[in-house]
């Protein structure tokens, strides 16, 4: 012991002891001392103070060895558990990878399922639309089976009208400018001469020319009839010539039928300003009526060019109102003479229009009056049938116009356009009754 305590490297040697590799035999030898009740640092310190720390070190070494013997299996168990844990973690990562792959596959399958459901819905919708279209097509085929001839004829008519529009407008202009005062037969004869000139010049003209249709519309003629104008092509033509004249119209109106018609025609628009050619301050009255936006009718117009008539004819076609807008001056001259002799200096200012009733119109009016007195029921039945036919014709024209408009504006397929199909069905309702 003294040799050990006297060794200067004792502390170093104690620190270099491999405490984890002490054999069981060494520990059994050490037990002989550490199990001695008196082998404690305090007791040993009473005998030898240098041996006191050595005793404490031996006691600690023995305790460490015992603890090490108890902990070693646990360490081995810990290593084994860690090995198992690493294996489990590896398995977990593999399972997580498999789970992620499965989730991706599931998401893909879900997307495919949703796409299939959407596709099925589209197909169902397509089937429904196709079924509805088939039904509409069947119905439309049935509805339009007999419309082909009518529409083909109408297309042919429209094409002919389009080709002859220049000739038709030329004939209308000639009639308005020069033929208003002539009788119907004389007017037709001169128009045929003009047609010959146009054909020779290479201008296409209508095969059957109707001057009344050129100068007026059905709506305008209905308005004129409502204003007490007799429903006759000759009367309608006379009215159209009056309203279409570029120069001031001079109406030859021995029966004052034009005066009554124009008065009724302008009742709802503020009324017609009726003046006499012999009125004082005639020009002032005409300009006042023009500024009041009222048409002017001058009665008893002289058939020679007087000073007042010249001033009247020099009234501009438009006057400027107080608000700065231009107002057209509607001026109609009327004379009671049926066949006046007009000097050339007056003819250059006016467009003559004869408003005398032709003999055939007078005969028809007389027959109507007789029929109304003798058989009022037949007269009313005839009037009702005539009005019904006209209404049906207008309705059919309106339906055709609606169809053309909707076809032009249609943004969807024909079989998907309910409004257009309804127009076709309506045409079918009207068509047979007028065929």
C-alpha positions as CSV (number, residue, x, y, z in Angstrom):
1,X,0.0,0.0,0.0
2,X,2.8,2.4,0.9
3,X,4.4,1.6,-2.5
4,X,1.1,2.4,-4.2
5,X,0.6,5.6,-2.3
6,X,4.1,6.6,-2.9
7,X,3.8,6.2,-6.6
8,X,3.6,9.7,-8.2
9,X,1.6,8.3,-11.1
10,X,-1.0,6.7,-8.9
11,X,-3.7,9.2,-9.9
12,X,-3.0,8.7,-13.6
13,X,-3.1,5.0,-13.2
14,X,-6.4,5.1,-11.4
15,X,-7.9,7.3,-14.1
16,X,-6.6,4.9,-16.8
17,X,-8.3,1.9,-15.3
18,X,-10.8,0.3,-17.8
19,X,-13.8,0.3,-15.5
20,X,-16.0,-1.1,-18.2
21,X,-13.9,-4.2,-18.7
22,X,-13.2,-5.3,-15.1
23,X,-13.5,-9.0,-15.0
24,X,-15.8,-10.9,-12.6
25,X,-12.8,-12.5,-10.8
26,X,-11.4,-9.0,-10.0
27,X,-14.8,-7.9,-8.8
28,X,-15.0,-11.0,-6.5
29,X,-11.7,-10.1,-5.1
30,X,-12.8,-6.5,-4.6
31,X,-16.0,-7.7,-2.9
32,X,-13.9,-9.0,-0.1
33,X,-13.1,-5.5,0.8
34,X,-16.1,-3.5,-0.2
35,X,-18.5,-5.8,1.7
36,X,-16.6,-5.3,4.9
37,X,-18.7,-3.0,7.0
38,X,-15.7,-1.1,8.2
39,X,-14.5,-0.5,4.6
40,X,-16.1,2.9,4.4
41,X,-14.3,6.2,3.7
42,X,-14.9,7.7,7.1
43,X,-13.6,4.6,9.0
44,X,-10.6,4.2,6.7
45,X,-9.9,8.0,7.0
46,X,-9.5,7.5,10.7
47,X,-6.7,5.1,10.1
48,X,-5.1,6.7,7.1
49,X,-6.2,9.8,5.5
50,X,-4.5,9.1,2.1
51,X,-6.4,5.8,2.0
52,X,-9.8,7.6,2.4
53,X,-10.2,8.8,-1.2
54,X,-8.9,5.4,-2.4
55,X,-11.6,3.7,-0.4
56,X,-14.2,6.0,-1.9
57,X,-12.9,5.3,-5.4
58,X,-13.0,1.5,-4.8
59,X,-16.5,1.8,-3.4
60,X,-17.6,3.8,-6.4
61,X,-15.8,1.4,-8.8
62,X,-17.6,-1.5,-7.2
63,X,-21.0,0.3,-7.4
64,X,-20.3,1.3,-11.0
65,X,-19.5,-2.3,-11.9
66,X,-22.7,-3.6,-10.3
67,X,-24.7,-0.9,-12.0
68,X,-22.9,-1.8,-15.3
69,X,-23.7,-5.5,-14.8
70,X,-27.4,-4.5,-14.4
71,X,-27.4,-2.0,-17.3
72,X,-25.6,-4.1,-19.8
73,X,-28.6,-6.3,-20.6
74,X,-30.7,-3.3,-20.9
75,X,-28.2,-1.7,-23.3
76,X,-28.2,-4.8,-25.4
77,X,-32.0,-4.8,-25.2
78,X,-31.9,-1.1,-26.2
79,X,-29.7,-1.8,-29.2
80,X,-32.0,-4.6,-30.2
81,X,-35.0,-2.4,-29.8
82,X,-33.4,0.4,-31.7
83,X,-32.6,-2.1,-34.5
84,X,-36.2,-3.2,-34.5
85,X,-37.2,0.4,-34.4
86,X,-35.1,1.2,-37.4
87,X,-36.6,-1.7,-39.2
88,X,-40.1,-0.6,-38.2
89,X,-39.3,3.0,-39.3
90,X,-38.0,1.6,-42.6
91,X,-41.2,-0.4,-43.0
92,X,-43.2,2.7,-42.1
93,X,-41.5,4.8,-44.7
94,X,-42.1,2.0,-47.2
95,X,-45.7,1.9,-46.2
96,X,-46.0,5.7,-46.4
97,X,-44.6,5.5,-49.9
98,X,-47.1,2.8,-50.7
99,X,-49.8,4.9,-49.1
100,X,-48.8,8.0,-51.1
101,X,-48.8,5.9,-54.3
102,X,-52.2,4.5,-53.4
103,X,-53.5,8.0,-52.6
104,X,-52.2,9.2,-56.0
105,X,-53.8,6.3,-57.7
106,X,-57.0,6.9,-55.8
107,X,-57.0,10.6,-56.8
108,X,-56.4,9.6,-60.4
109,X,-59.2,7.1,-60.2
110,X,-61.4,9.7,-58.5
111,X,-60.6,12.2,-61.3
112,X,-61.3,9.5,-63.9
113,X,-64.6,8.7,-62.2
114,X,-65.6,12.3,-62.0
115,X,-64.7,12.7,-65.7
116,X,-66.7,9.6,-66.5
117,X,-69.7,11.0,-64.5
118,X,-69.4,14.3,-66.3
119,X,-69.1,12.6,-69.7
120,X,-72.1,10.5,-68.8
121,X,-74.1,13.6,-67.9
122,X,-73.0,15.2,-71.2
123,X,-74.0,12.1,-73.1
124,X,-77.4,12.0,-71.2
125,X,-77.8,15.7,-72.1
126,X,-76.8,14.9,-75.7
127,X,-79.3,12.1,-75.9
128,X,-82.0,14.4,-74.6
129,X,-81.1,17.1,-77.0
130,X,-80.8,14.6,-79.9
131,X,-84.2,13.2,-78.9
132,X,-85.8,16.7,-78.7
133,X,-84.1,17.6,-82.0
134,X,-85.4,14.5,-83.7
135,X,-88.9,15.2,-82.5
136,X,-88.6,18.8,-83.6
137,X,-87.2,17.7,-86.9
138,X,-90.0,15.3,-87.5
139,X,-92.5,17.9,-86.7
140,X,-90.7,20.6,-88.7
141,X,-90.5,18.2,-91.7
142,X,-94.2,17.6,-91.5
143,X,-95.0,21.3,-91.0
144,X,-92.8,22.5,-93.8
145,X,-93.6,19.7,-96.3
146,X,-96.0,21.9,-98.3
147,X,-94.2,25.3,-97.6
148,X,-91.5,24.6,-100.2
149,X,-93.6,25.6,-103.2
150,X,-94.8,28.8,-101.6
151,X,-91.4,29.8,-100.4
152,X,-89.8,28.9,-103.7
153,X,-92.3,31.1,-105.5
154,X,-91.7,33.9,-103.1
155,X,-87.9,33.6,-103.5
156,X,-88.3,33.7,-107.3
157,X,-90.5,36.8,-107.0
158,X,-88.0,38.5,-104.7
159,X,-85.1,37.7,-107.0
160,X,-87.0,39.1,-110.0
161,X,-87.8,42.3,-108.0
162,X,-84.2,42.7,-107.0
163,X,-83.1,42.4,-110.6
164,X,-85.6,44.9,-111.8
165,X,-85.4,47.4,-108.9
166,X,-83.6,50.0,-111.1
167,X,-86.1,49.8,-113.8
168,X,-89.0,49.9,-111.3
169,X,-87.6,53.0,-109.6
170,X,-87.1,54.7,-113.0
171,X,-90.8,54.0,-114.0
172,X,-91.9,55.3,-110.7
173,X,-89.9,58.5,-111.0
174,X,-91.3,59.1,-114.6
175,X,-94.9,58.6,-113.4
176,X,-94.5,60.9,-110.4
177,X,-92.8,63.6,-112.4
178,X,-94.9,63.6,-115.6
179,X,-97.9,61.3,-115.6
180,X,-99.9,62.3,-112.5
181,X,-102.5,64.3,-114.4
182,X,-103.2,61.6,-117.1
183,X,-105.9,59.0,-117.1
184,X,-105.1,55.5,-116.2
185,X,-105.2,54.2,-119.8
186,X,-103.1,57.0,-121.1
187,X,-100.6,56.6,-118.2
188,X,-100.3,52.9,-118.8
189,X,-99.7,53.5,-122.5
190,X,-96.9,56.0,-121.8
191,X,-95.3,53.7,-119.2
192,X,-95.2,50.9,-121.8
193,X,-93.3,53.3,-124.1
194,X,-90.9,54.0,-121.2
195,X,-90.5,50.3,-120.6
196,X,-89.6,49.8,-124.3
197,X,-86.9,52.5,-124.0
198,X,-85.5,51.0,-120.8
199,X,-85.4,47.5,-122.3
200,X,-83.6,48.9,-125.4
201,X,-81.1,50.5,-123.0
202,X,-80.5,47.2,-121.2
203,X,-82.3,48.1,-118.0
204,X,-84.3,45.2,-116.5
205,X,-87.9,46.1,-115.9
206,X,-90.6,44.1,-114.0
207,X,-92.6,41.6,-116.0
208,X,-95.8,42.9,-114.4
209,X,-95.4,46.5,-113.3
210,X,-97.7,47.9,-110.6
211,X,-97.2,51.6,-110.1
212,X,-99.3,51.6,-106.9
213,X,-97.0,48.9,-105.3
214,X,-93.9,50.9,-106.3
215,X,-95.1,54.2,-104.7
216,X,-96.9,52.9,-101.6
217,X,-96.9,50.1,-99.0
218,X,-99.7,48.1,-97.6
219,X,-99.4,49.8,-94.3
220,X,-99.7,53.2,-95.9
221,X,-102.7,52.2,-97.9
222,X,-104.4,50.9,-94.8
223,X,-103.8,54.3,-93.2
224,X,-105.2,56.1,-96.2
225,X,-108.3,53.8,-96.1
226,X,-108.8,54.6,-92.5
227,X,-108.7,58.3,-93.4
228,X,-111.8,57.8,-95.7
229,X,-110.0,57.1,-98.9
230,X,-111.9,54.6,-101.1
231,X,-110.2,51.3,-101.3
232,X,-109.4,51.1,-105.0
233,X,-106.0,50.8,-106.8
234,X,-106.8,54.0,-108.8
235,X,-107.5,56.0,-105.6
236,X,-104.4,54.6,-103.9
237,X,-102.3,55.5,-106.9
238,X,-103.6,59.1,-106.9
239,X,-102.8,59.4,-103.2
240,X,-99.3,58.0,-103.7
241,X,-98.7,60.5,-106.5
242,X,-99.7,63.4,-104.2
243,X,-97.5,62.3,-101.4
244,X,-94.5,61.3,-103.6
245,X,-94.3,64.5,-105.7
246,X,-91.0,66.3,-105.4
247,X,-92.4,69.6,-106.7
248,X,-95.4,71.2,-105.1
249,X,-98.4,69.0,-106.0
250,X,-101.3,70.7,-107.8
251,X,-104.3,68.4,-107.2
252,X,-107.1,68.5,-109.7
253,X,-109.9,67.6,-107.3
254,X,-113.4,68.4,-108.7
255,X,-115.1,66.3,-106.0
256,X,-112.9,67.5,-103.1
257,X,-112.2,63.9,-102.3
258,X,-108.5,64.7,-101.8
259,X,-109.4,67.5,-99.4
260,X,-111.5,65.2,-97.3
261,X,-108.9,62.5,-97.3
262,X,-106.0,64.8,-96.3
263,X,-108.1,66.4,-93.6
264,X,-108.8,63.1,-92.0
265,X,-105.3,61.8,-92.6
266,X,-103.8,64.7,-90.5
267,X,-106.4,64.9,-87.8
268,X,-104.3,63.0,-85.2
269,X,-101.1,65.0,-86.0
270,X,-102.3,68.4,-85.1
271,X,-104.6,69.0,-88.0
272,X,-104.3,70.3,-91.5
273,X,-104.0,74.1,-92.1
274,X,-106.6,74.8,-94.8
275,X,-106.1,78.1,-96.6
276,X,-107.5,79.8,-99.6
277,X,-105.5,81.2,-102.5
278,X,-107.3,84.5,-102.1
279,X,-106.5,84.9,-98.4
280,X,-104.7,88.1,-97.3
281,X,-101.2,87.5,-96.0
282,X,-101.3,84.1,-97.5
283,X,-97.5,83.7,-97.4
284,X,-97.3,84.7,-93.7
285,X,-100.0,82.2,-92.9
286,X,-98.2,79.4,-94.8
287,X,-94.9,80.2,-92.9
288,X,-96.7,80.3,-89.6
289,X,-98.3,76.9,-90.2
290,X,-94.9,75.5,-91.3
291,X,-93.3,76.7,-88.0
292,X,-96.2,75.1,-86.1
293,X,-95.3,71.8,-87.9
294,X,-98.7,71.6,-89.7
295,X,-99.3,70.6,-93.3
296,X,-100.8,73.3,-95.5
297,X,-103.6,72.8,-98.0
298,X,-104.4,75.8,-100.3
299,X,-107.8,75.7,-102.0
300,X,-109.0,77.5,-105.1
301,X,-105.5,77.7,-106.5
302,X,-105.6,79.7,-109.8
303,X,-104.6,77.9,-113.0
304,X,-102.3,80.7,-114.1
305,X,-99.2,82.0,-112.5
306,X,-100.1,85.1,-110.4
307,X,-97.8,87.1,-108.2
308,X,-99.1,85.6,-105.0
309,X,-98.9,82.1,-106.4
310,X,-95.3,82.6,-107.5
311,X,-94.4,83.8,-104.0
312,X,-96.2,80.8,-102.6
313,X,-94.3,78.4,-104.9
314,X,-91.0,80.0,-103.9
315,X,-91.5,79.0,-100.2
316,X,-88.5,76.8,-99.3
317,X,-88.9,73.1,-98.8
318,X,-87.7,73.4,-95.2
319,X,-87.8,76.1,-92.6
320,X,-85.6,76.4,-89.5
321,X,-87.5,76.3,-86.2
322,X,-86.7,78.2,-83.0
323,X,-84.8,75.2,-81.6
324,X,-82.6,75.0,-84.7
325,X,-84.1,72.0,-86.3
326,X,-85.3,71.9,-89.9
327,X,-89.0,71.3,-90.5
328,X,-90.3,70.2,-93.9
329,X,-92.9,72.5,-95.4
330,X,-95.8,70.2,-96.6
331,X,-97.8,72.3,-99.1
332,X,-100.6,70.9,-101.3
333,X,-102.3,73.1,-103.9
334,X,-105.9,72.2,-104.9
335,X,-108.0,73.3,-107.8
336,X,-111.6,72.4,-108.4
337,X,-111.1,72.1,-112.1
338,X,-110.9,68.6,-113.6
339,X,-109.1,69.6,-116.8
340,X,-107.4,73.0,-116.3
341,X,-105.1,74.5,-118.9
342,X,-101.9,75.4,-117.2
343,X,-99.3,77.7,-118.8
344,X,-95.7,76.3,-119.1
345,X,-94.4,78.8,-116.6
346,X,-96.6,77.3,-113.9
347,X,-96.0,73.7,-114.9
348,X,-92.3,74.0,-114.1
349,X,-93.2,74.7,-110.4
350,X,-95.9,72.0,-109.8
351,X,-96.6,68.4,-110.2
352,X,-100.1,67.9,-111.5
353,X,-102.1,65.0,-110.0
354,X,-105.7,64.2,-111.1
355,X,-107.8,63.1,-108.2
356,X,-111.0,62.6,-110.3
357,X,-112.6,59.2,-109.8
358,X,-112.4,57.0,-112.9
359,X,-115.7,55.7,-114.3
360,X,-115.0,52.1,-113.2
361,X,-114.5,53.3,-109.6
362,X,-117.7,55.3,-109.7
363,X,-119.6,52.3,-111.0
364,X,-118.1,50.0,-108.3
365,X,-119.0,52.5,-105.6
366,X,-122.6,52.7,-107.0
367,X,-122.9,48.9,-107.0
368,X,-121.7,48.8,-103.5
369,X,-124.2,51.4,-102.4
370,X,-127.0,49.4,-104.2
371,X,-125.8,46.2,-102.6
372,X,-125.8,47.8,-99.2
373,X,-129.3,49.1,-99.6
374,X,-130.8,45.9,-101.2
375,X,-128.9,43.2,-99.4
376,X,-127.1,44.6,-96.4
377,X,-126.3,41.1,-95.1
378,X,-124.4,40.3,-98.3
379,X,-122.6,43.6,-98.2
380,X,-121.5,43.1,-94.6
381,X,-120.4,39.5,-95.4
382,X,-118.4,40.7,-98.4
383,X,-116.8,43.4,-96.3
384,X,-116.0,40.9,-93.5
385,X,-114.5,38.4,-95.9
386,X,-112.4,41.1,-97.6
387,X,-111.1,42.3,-94.3
388,X,-110.4,38.8,-93.1
389,X,-108.4,38.0,-96.2
390,X,-106.4,41.2,-95.8
391,X,-105.7,40.5,-92.2
392,X,-104.6,36.9,-93.0
393,X,-102.3,38.1,-95.8
394,X,-100.8,40.7,-93.5
395,X,-100.4,38.1,-90.7
396,X,-98.7,35.7,-93.1
397,X,-96.3,38.4,-94.4
398,X,-95.5,39.4,-90.8
399,X,-94.8,35.8,-90.0
400,X,-92.5,35.4,-93.0
401,X,-90.7,38.6,-92.1
402,X,-90.3,37.3,-88.5
403,X,-88.9,34.0,-89.8
404,X,-86.4,35.9,-92.1
405,X,-85.4,38.2,-89.2
406,X,-84.9,35.4,-86.8
407,X,-82.9,33.3,-89.4
408,X,-80.7,36.3,-89.9
409,X,-80.2,36.9,-86.2
410,X,-80.1,33.2,-85.1
411,X,-77.0,32.4,-83.1
412,X,-77.9,28.7,-82.5
413,X,-78.8,25.7,-84.6
414,X,-82.2,25.7,-86.3
415,X,-83.5,22.8,-84.2
416,X,-82.4,24.5,-81.0
417,X,-84.1,27.8,-81.7
418,X,-87.5,27.5,-80.1
419,X,-88.6,31.0,-81.2
420,X,-87.8,30.3,-84.8
421,X,-89.6,26.9,-84.7
422,X,-92.6,28.6,-83.2
423,X,-92.5,31.1,-86.1
424,X,-92.4,28.2,-88.5
425,X,-95.4,26.5,-86.8
426,X,-97.3,29.8,-86.9
427,X,-96.6,30.1,-90.6
428,X,-98.0,26.6,-91.0
429,X,-101.2,27.7,-89.2
430,X,-101.6,30.8,-91.5
431,X,-100.4,29.2,-94.8
432,X,-103.0,26.7,-95.7
433,X,-105.8,29.1,-95.0
434,X,-104.4,31.5,-97.6
435,X,-103.3,28.9,-100.1
